[in-house]
Amino acid sequence: MLEAGNTTTDSNTNMLSILEEYILITKDSDFYYSYISSRKPHKLVFVKLGNMRLKELKSYFERNASAIIKLLEEYSFLILEPERIRILE
């Protein structure tokens, strides 16, 4: 998907998300600030779950996938936290 892989710049990632209407899922706070200031990327899921093991992270997404998908139909910015999913608009 990203030709430059992990070396893709944040601005290129944002532009691709807007052009292709992608949802960006990240732990990178730079995208949080980008969305707050300029509404980029297209849709953002900011993962604020601390340092979970991969198994725990997968489990979190399995338990919450349907809620996340449903919320993204209506909202553009979600923050995933251990005890809740926050909506920011």
C-alpha positions as CSV (number, residue, x, y, z in Angstrom):
1,M,0.0,0.0,0.0
2,L,2.8,2.5,0.9
3,E,5.5,2.3,-1.7
4,A,8.1,3.7,0.7
5,G,7.0,1.5,3.6
6,N,8.0,2.7,7.0
7,T,9.9,5.7,5.5
8,T,6.7,7.2,4.1
9,T,6.3,10.8,5.4
10,D,3.4,11.7,7.6
11,S,2.2,14.2,4.9
12,N,2.3,11.6,2.2
13,T,0.4,9.2,4.5
14,N,-2.2,11.9,5.1
15,M,-2.6,12.7,1.4
16,L,-3.0,9.1,0.5
17,S,-5.7,8.6,3.2
18,I,-7.6,11.6,1.8
19,L,-7.3,10.6,-1.8
20,E,-8.3,7.0,-1.2
21,E,-10.6,7.7,1.8
22,Y,-8.5,5.4,4.0
23,I,-8.8,5.0,7.8
24,L,-5.5,5.4,9.5
25,I,-4.9,3.4,12.7
26,T,-1.9,4.5,14.6
27,K,-0.2,5.0,18.0
28,D,1.8,8.0,16.5
29,S,0.7,11.2,18.3
30,D,1.8,13.3,15.3
31,F,-1.3,12.1,13.5
32,Y,-3.4,13.1,16.5
33,Y,-2.1,16.7,16.3
34,S,-2.4,16.7,12.5
35,Y,-6.1,15.8,12.7
36,I,-6.8,18.3,15.4
37,S,-5.1,21.1,13.5
38,S,-6.0,20.3,9.9
39,R,-8.5,17.4,9.8
40,K,-5.9,15.1,8.2
41,P,-5.9,12.1,7.7
42,H,-9.3,11.2,6.2
43,K,-10.3,9.2,9.3
44,L,-8.2,8.5,12.3
45,V,-8.2,5.8,14.9
46,F,-5.7,6.8,17.6
47,V,-4.6,3.8,19.6
48,K,-3.9,4.9,23.2
49,L,-3.6,1.5,24.9
50,G,-0.1,1.6,26.4
51,N,2.4,-1.1,25.8
52,M,0.2,-4.1,25.3
53,R,1.5,-7.4,24.1
54,L,0.6,-8.3,20.5
55,K,-1.8,-11.0,21.8
56,E,-3.6,-8.5,24.0
57,L,-3.8,-5.9,21.2
58,K,-5.3,-8.5,18.9
59,S,-7.8,-9.5,21.6
60,Y,-8.8,-5.8,22.1
61,F,-9.5,-5.4,18.4
62,E,-11.4,-8.6,18.2
63,R,-13.6,-7.6,21.2
64,N,-14.2,-4.1,19.8
65,A,-14.1,-4.5,16.1
66,S,-17.9,-4.2,15.5
67,A,-18.2,-1.1,17.7
68,I,-15.2,0.5,16.0
69,I,-16.6,-0.2,12.5
70,K,-20.0,1.1,13.5
71,L,-18.6,4.3,15.0
72,L,-16.4,4.9,11.9
73,E,-19.6,4.9,9.7
74,E,-20.6,8.1,11.5
75,Y,-17.5,9.6,13.0
76,S,-14.0,10.5,11.7
77,F,-11.9,10.4,14.8
78,L,-11.8,7.7,17.5
79,I,-9.4,7.3,20.4
80,L,-9.1,3.7,21.6
81,E,-8.5,3.5,25.3
82,P,-8.4,0.4,27.6
83,E,-11.8,1.1,29.2
84,R,-13.6,3.0,26.4
85,I,-13.6,4.3,22.9
86,R,-13.8,8.1,22.7
87,I,-15.2,10.0,19.8
88,L,-13.7,13.4,18.9
89,E,-15.1,15.6,16.2
